[in-house]
Amino acid sequence: MNTSYAVDIEQLLEDGHVIRIKPEGYSMYPFFVPGRDAAIIEKVSTDTLKRGDVALYRRDGSILVLHRICRITQKGFYMVGDNQSVIEGPLRPDQIRGKMVAFERKGRRPVSVGQMRYRILSGIWLRLLPMRPIFWKISAFIKKKV
């Protein structure tokens, strides 16, 4: 999920500010819908990140991306969008800019990612990573029949 902003959000995070961004693109669908949802992000130590967390990171020489951590090894962080099956990584700790701590749906009050319902649903979806292409094929088939 790409993000493009006129302000220096990396500097804001570095200075300790909590930021709210509206990610673009569909790489985090169905958990994020562009134009509808916003992510609340704060700077964290990479030592505290774990599988399932959504992190904001900078691709080398490129864009900021908001994706979910699917694996952490000694080589680095491996990331994947919720609407993707291709894993990106390893990413170095210095590429991580922040962690999503809450999200907003349709401008409503922020919901903490620590809520049990969110952790369970996102955890199940992450475990289903190898089966995502099958879900997409079934979904496309059903849409054609409807």
Accessible surface in RSA format (square Angstrom, percent):
REM  Atomic radii and reference values for relative SASA: ProtOr
REM  Chains: A
REM  Algorithm: Lee & Richards
REM  Probe-radius: 1.40
REM  Slices: 20
REM RES _ NUM      All-atoms   Total-Side   Main-Chain    Non-polar    All polar
REM                ABS   REL    ABS   REL    ABS   REL    ABS   REL    ABS   REL
RES MET A   1     6.37   3.3   0.53   0.4   5.83  13.9   2.92   2.5   3.45   4.6
RES ASN A   2    73.04  50.4  71.56  69.2   1.48   3.6  12.49  30.1  60.55  58.5
RES THR A   3    11.23   8.0   0.03   0.0  11.19  26.7   0.39   0.5  10.84  16.4
RES SER A   4    77.01  65.1  58.14  77.6  18.88  43.5  50.09 106.7  26.92  37.7
RES TYR A   5    85.14  39.7  48.79  27.8  36.35  94.6  55.27  41.5  29.87  36.8
RES ALA A   6   117.71 108.2  66.70 102.9  51.02 116.0  77.79 109.5  39.93 105.8
RES VAL A   7    92.54  60.9  80.84  73.2  11.70  28.2  86.62  75.3   5.91  16.0
RES ASP A   8    86.69  60.7  72.05  71.7  14.65  34.6  38.41  90.4  48.28  48.2
RES ILE A   9    10.22   5.8   8.70   6.5   1.52   3.7   8.70   6.3   1.52   4.1
RES GLU A  10    39.08  22.4  34.40  26.0   4.68  11.1  16.19  31.3  22.89  18.7
RES GLN A  11    88.70  49.6  86.27  63.0   2.43   5.8  33.11  70.5  55.59  42.2
RES LEU A  12    63.50  35.4  63.50  45.4   0.00   0.0  63.50  44.6   0.00   0.0
RES LEU A  13     1.71   1.0   1.71   1.2   0.00   0.0   1.71   1.2   0.00   0.0
RES GLU A  14   107.60  61.8  88.97  67.3  18.63  44.3  33.60  65.0  74.00  60.4
RES ASP A  15    90.35  63.3  55.17  54.9  35.18  83.2  20.79  48.9  69.56  69.4
RES GLY A  16    59.69  73.6   0.00   N/A  59.69  73.6  31.78  87.2  27.90  62.5
RES HIS A  17    96.07  52.5  90.91  63.2   5.16  13.2  53.84  55.5  42.23  49.1
RES VAL A  18    86.24  56.7  58.34  52.8  27.90  67.2  58.34  50.7  27.90  75.7
RES ILE A  19    12.96   7.4   8.29   6.2   4.67  11.3  12.96   9.3   0.00   0.0
RES ARG A  20   119.95  50.4  93.78  47.8  26.17  62.3  41.25  56.4  78.69  47.7
RES ILE A  21     2.85   1.6   1.70   1.3   1.15   2.8   2.85   2.1   0.00   0.0
RES LYS A  22    82.62  40.3  75.91  46.6   6.71  16.0  41.61  37.5  41.01  43.7
RES PRO A  23     3.12   2.3   0.91   0.8   2.21   8.0   0.91   0.8   2.21  13.8
RES GLU A  24    85.33  49.0  84.50  63.9   0.83   2.0  35.61  68.9  49.72  40.6
RES GLY A  25    34.99  43.2   0.00   N/A  34.99  43.2  29.73  81.6   5.27  11.8
RES TYR A  26   129.50  60.5 122.66  69.8   6.84  17.8  85.29  64.1  44.20  54.5
RES SER A  27    15.28  12.9   8.91  11.9   6.36  14.7  12.55  26.7   2.73   3.8
RES MET A  28     0.17   0.1   0.17   0.1   0.00   0.0   0.17   0.1   0.00   0.0
RES TYR A  29    95.18  44.4  95.18  54.2   0.00   0.0  48.36  36.3  46.83  57.7
RES PRO A  30    68.06  49.6  56.43  51.4  11.63  42.3  56.66  46.8  11.40  70.9
RES PHE A  31    30.57  15.3  26.55  16.4   4.02  10.5  28.36  17.2   2.21   6.3
RES PHE A  32     5.24   2.6   5.24   3.2   0.00   0.0   5.24   3.2   0.00   0.0
RES VAL A  33    33.70  22.2  32.95  29.8   0.75   1.8  33.12  28.8   0.58   1.6
RES PRO A  34    32.71  23.8  17.37  15.8  15.35  55.8  18.74  15.5  13.97  86.8
RES GLY A  35    64.02  78.9   0.00   N/A  64.02  78.9  36.87 101.2  27.15  60.8
RES ARG A  36    72.52  30.4  64.46  32.9   8.05  19.2  28.24  38.6  44.28  26.8
RES ASP A  37     1.12   0.8   0.50   0.5   0.62   1.5   0.50   1.2   0.62   0.6
RES ALA A  38     0.72   0.7   0.63   1.0   0.09   0.2   0.63   0.9   0.09   0.2
RES ALA A  39     0.00   0.0   0.00   0.0   0.00   0.0   0.00   0.0   0.00   0.0
RES ILE A  40    22.36  12.7  22.36  16.7   0.00   0.0  22.36  16.1   0.00   0.0
RES ILE A  41     0.00   0.0   0.00   0.0   0.00   0.0   0.00   0.0   0.00   0.0
RES GLU A  42    59.70  34.3  59.70  45.2   0.00   0.0   8.24  15.9  51.47  42.0
RES LYS A  43    92.44  45.1  73.37  45.0  19.08  45.4  42.71  38.4  49.73  53.0
RES VAL A  44    32.58  21.4  16.62  15.0  15.96  38.5  24.00  20.8   8.58  23.3
RES SER A  45    63.04  53.3  44.63  59.6  18.41  42.4  43.30  92.2  19.73  27.6
RES THR A  46    34.49  24.5  26.13  26.5   8.35  19.9  10.52  14.1  23.97  36.2
RES ASP A  47   135.35  94.8 100.02  99.6  35.33  83.5  33.78  79.5 101.56 101.3
RES THR A  48    82.77  58.9  65.07  66.0  17.70  42.2  69.86  93.8  12.90  19.5
RES LEU A  49    11.65   6.5   0.00   0.0  11.65  29.3   0.00   0.0  11.65  31.4
RES LYS A  50   101.80  49.7 100.39  61.6   1.41   3.4  78.99  71.1  22.81  24.3
RES ARG A  51   113.87  47.8  99.19  50.6  14.68  35.0  51.00  69.7  62.87  38.1
RES GLY A  52    10.43  12.9   0.00   N/A  10.43  12.9   9.68  26.6   0.75   1.7
RES ASP A  53     2.82   2.0   0.39   0.4   2.43   5.7   2.43   5.7   0.39   0.4
RES VAL A  54     3.55   2.3   1.13   1.0   2.42   5.8   1.13   1.0   2.42   6.6
RES ALA A  55     0.00   0.0   0.00   0.0   0.00   0.0   0.00   0.0   0.00   0.0
RES LEU A  56     0.00   0.0   0.00   0.0   0.00   0.0   0.00   0.0   0.00   0.0
RES TYR A  57     0.00   0.0   0.00   0.0   0.00   0.0   0.00   0.0   0.00   0.0
RES ARG A  58    65.20  27.4  64.83  33.0   0.38   0.9  22.73  31.1  42.47  25.7
RES ARG A  59    75.02  31.5  74.23  37.8   0.80   1.9  24.77  33.9  50.25  30.5
RES ASP A  60    97.30  68.2  72.24  71.9  25.06  59.3  38.79  91.3  58.51  58.3
RES GLY A  61    92.15 113.6   0.00   N/A  92.15 113.6  46.83 128.5  45.31 101.5
RES SER A  62    51.34  43.4  33.92  45.3  17.42  40.1  24.34  51.8  27.00  37.8
RES ILE A  63    61.46  35.0  58.63  43.7   2.84   6.8  61.46  44.3   0.00   0.0
RES LEU A  64    11.66   6.5  10.37   7.4   1.29   3.2  10.37   7.3   1.29   3.5
RES VAL A  65     0.43   0.3   0.43   0.4   0.00   0.0   0.43   0.4   0.00   0.0
RES LEU A  66     0.00   0.0   0.00   0.0   0.00   0.0   0.00   0.0   0.00   0.0
RES HIS A  67     3.35   1.8   3.35   2.3   0.00   0.0   2.67   2.8   0.68   0.8
RES ARG A  68     0.99   0.4   0.99   0.5   0.00   0.0   0.18   0.2   0.81   0.5
RES ILE A  69     0.00   0.0   0.00   0.0   0.00   0.0   0.00   0.0   0.00   0.0
RES CYS A  70     8.22   6.2   2.84   3.2   5.38  12.6   2.04   5.2   6.17   6.7
RES ARG A  71   106.39  44.7 104.15  53.1   2.24   5.3  46.82  64.0  59.56  36.1
RES ILE A  72    74.14  42.2  46.34  34.5  27.80  67.0  46.34  33.4  27.80  75.4
RES THR A  73    56.58  40.2  39.80  40.4  16.77  40.0  49.29  66.2   7.29  11.0
RES GLN A  74   195.72 109.4 152.85 111.7  42.87 102.1  63.41 135.0 132.31 100.3
RES LYS A  75   162.19  79.1 137.76  84.5  24.43  58.2  88.24  79.4  73.96  78.8
RES GLY A  76     6.69   8.3   0.00   N/A   6.69   8.3   6.69  18.4   0.00   0.0
RES PHE A  77    10.03   5.0  10.03   6.2   0.00   0.0  10.03   6.1   0.00   0.0
RES TYR A  78    26.79  12.5  26.79  15.2   0.00   0.0  13.22   9.9  13.57  16.7
RES MET A  79     0.12   0.1   0.00   0.0   0.12   0.3   0.00   0.0   0.12   0.2
RES VAL A  80     0.68   0.5   0.00   0.0   0.68   1.6   0.68   0.6   0.00   0.0
RES GLY A  81     0.00   0.0   0.00   N/A   0.00   0.0   0.00   0.0   0.00   0.0
RES ASP A  82     0.00   0.0   0.00   0.0   0.00   0.0   0.00   0.0   0.00   0.0
RES ASN A  83    49.94  34.4  38.03  36.8  11.91  28.7   0.25   0.6  49.69  48.0
RES GLN A  84    61.57  34.4  57.78  42.2   3.79   9.0  20.15  42.9  41.42  31.4
RES SER A  85    44.21  37.4  26.04  34.7  18.17  41.9   7.34  15.6  36.87  51.7
RES VAL A  86   121.66  80.1 113.04 102.3   8.62  20.8 116.89 101.6   4.77  12.9
RES ILE A  87    62.52  35.6  38.64  28.8  23.88  57.6  38.64  27.8  23.88  64.8
RES GLU A  88    45.06  25.9  41.00  31.0   4.07   9.7  34.13  66.0  10.93   8.9
RES GLY A  89    36.67  45.2   0.00   N/A  36.67  45.2   3.45   9.5  33.22  74.4
RES PRO A  90    65.72  47.9  47.65  43.4  18.07  65.7  47.69  39.4  18.04 112.1
RES LEU A  91    10.30   5.7  10.14   7.3   0.15   0.4  10.30   7.2   0.00   0.0
RES ARG A  92   107.88  45.3 107.52  54.8   0.36   0.9  61.76  84.4  46.12  28.0
RES PRO A  93    71.02  51.8  67.59  61.6   3.43  12.5  67.83  56.0   3.19  19.8
RES ASP A  94    94.10  65.9  73.60  73.3  20.50  48.5  52.05 122.5  42.05  41.9
RES GLN A  95     9.07   5.1   8.72   6.4   0.35   0.8   4.37   9.3   4.70   3.6
RES ILE A  96    13.83   7.9   1.63   1.2  12.20  29.4   1.63   1.2  12.20  33.1
RES ARG A  97    63.33  26.6  57.82  29.5   5.51  13.1  19.74  27.0  43.60  26.4
RES GLY A  98     0.74   0.9   0.00   N/A   0.74   0.9   0.71   2.0   0.03   0.1
RES LYS A  99    32.72  16.0  32.72  20.1   0.00   0.0   2.03   1.8  30.69  32.7
RES MET A 100     2.42   1.3   1.22   0.8   1.20   2.9   1.22   1.0   1.20   1.6
RES VAL A 101    37.70  24.8  32.15  29.1   5.55  13.4  32.47  28.2   5.22  14.2
RES ALA A 102    11.67  10.7  11.67  18.0   0.00   0.0  11.67  16.4   0.00   0.0
RES PHE A 103    16.73   8.4  16.73  10.4   0.00   0.0  16.73  10.1   0.00   0.0
RES GLU A 104    19.19  11.0  19.19  14.5   0.00   0.0   1.58   3.1  17.61  14.4
RES ARG A 105    67.97  28.5  67.15  34.2   0.82   2.0  26.27  35.9  41.70  25.3
RES LYS A 106   130.46  63.6 100.34  61.6  30.12  71.7  58.26  52.4  72.20  76.9
RES GLY A 107    60.60  74.7   0.00   N/A  60.60  74.7  24.62  67.6  35.99  80.6
RES ARG A 108   155.18  65.2 146.18  74.5   9.00  21.4  61.39  83.9  93.79  56.8
RES ARG A 109   206.97  86.9 189.89  96.8  17.07  40.7  77.07 105.3 129.90  78.7
RES PRO A 110    62.52  45.6  49.22  44.9  13.30  48.3  49.29  40.7  13.23  82.2
RES VAL A 111    45.67  30.1  44.16  40.0   1.51   3.6  45.67  39.7   0.00   0.0
RES SER A 112    55.66  47.0  51.24  68.4   4.43  10.2  34.27  73.0  21.39  30.0
RES VAL A 113    14.02   9.2  14.02  12.7   0.00   0.0  14.02  12.2   0.00   0.0
RES GLY A 114    55.58  68.5   0.00   N/A  55.58  68.5  31.34  86.0  24.24  54.3
RES GLN A 115    95.31  53.3  87.88  64.2   7.43  17.7  28.88  61.5  66.44  50.4
RES MET A 116   139.48  72.2 132.00  87.4   7.47  17.8 115.28  98.0  24.20  32.1
RES ARG A 117   185.47  77.9 177.49  90.5   7.98  19.0  66.59  91.0 118.88  72.0
RES TYR A 118    18.11   8.5  13.93   7.9   4.19  10.9  16.39  12.3   1.72   2.1
RES ARG A 119    68.62  28.8  59.98  30.6   8.64  20.6  26.50  36.2  42.13  25.5
RES ILE A 120    91.02  51.8  84.02  62.6   7.00  16.9  90.34  65.1   0.68   1.8
RES LEU A 121    86.10  48.0  83.08  59.4   3.02   7.6  83.14  58.4   2.97   8.0
RES SER A 122     4.22   3.6   3.60   4.8   0.62   1.4   0.48   1.0   3.73   5.2
RES GLY A 123    15.61  19.2   0.00   N/A  15.61  19.2  15.59  42.8   0.02   0.0
RES ILE A 124    88.75  50.5  87.98  65.5   0.77   1.9  88.64  63.8   0.11   0.3
RES TRP A 125    44.52  17.9  44.31  21.4   0.21   0.5  44.45  23.7   0.07   0.1
RES LEU A 126     2.75   1.5   1.46   1.0   1.28   3.2   1.46   1.0   1.28   3.5
RES ARG A 127   162.62  68.3 141.79  72.3  20.82  49.6  58.00  79.3 104.62  63.4
RES LEU A 128    50.17  27.9  49.93  35.7   0.24   0.6  50.17  35.2   0.00   0.0
RES LEU A 129    20.70  11.5  20.21  14.5   0.49   1.2  20.21  14.2   0.49   1.3
RES PRO A 130   108.36  79.0  77.99  71.1  30.37 110.4  89.70  74.1  18.65 115.9
RES MET A 131    88.38  45.8  88.38  58.5   0.00   0.0  64.58  54.9  23.80  31.5
RES ARG A 132     0.00   0.0   0.00   0.0   0.00   0.0   0.00   0.0   0.00   0.0
RES PRO A 133    50.44  36.8  48.39  44.1   2.05   7.5  49.76  41.1   0.68   4.2
RES ILE A 134    93.14  53.0  92.55  69.0   0.59   1.4  93.14  67.1   0.00   0.0
RES PHE A 135    71.91  36.0  68.04  42.1   3.88  10.1  68.72  41.7   3.20   9.2
RES TRP A 136    83.11  33.4  78.13  37.8   4.98  11.7  73.47  39.2   9.64  15.6
RES LYS A 137   153.07  74.7 144.74  88.8   8.33  19.8  92.55  83.3  60.53  64.5
RES ILE A 138    90.66  51.6  88.43  65.9   2.23   5.4  90.63  65.3   0.04   0.1
RES SER A 139    43.76  37.0  39.08  52.2   4.69  10.8  27.00  57.5  16.76  23.5
RES ALA A 140    53.56  49.2  47.96  74.0   5.60  12.7  52.15  73.4   1.41   3.7
RES PHE A 141   116.70  58.4 114.86  71.1   1.84   4.8 116.03  70.3   0.66   1.9
RES ILE A 142    94.62  53.8  93.56  69.7   1.06   2.6  94.62  68.1   0.00   0.0
RES LYS A 143   153.96  75.1 136.60  83.8  17.36  41.3  87.43  78.7  66.53  70.9
RES LYS A 144   170.48  83.2 136.56  83.8  33.93  80.8  86.30  77.7  84.18  89.7
RES LYS A 145   147.43  71.9 114.18  70.1  33.25  79.2  60.62  54.6  86.82  92.5
RES VAL A 146   150.82  99.2  96.41  87.3  54.41 131.1 117.61 102.2  33.21  90.1
END  Absolute sums over single chains surface
CHAIN  1 A     8533.3       6949.8       1583.5       5067.8       3465.6
END  Absolute sums over all chains
TOTAL          8533.3       6949.8       1583.5       5067.8       3465.6
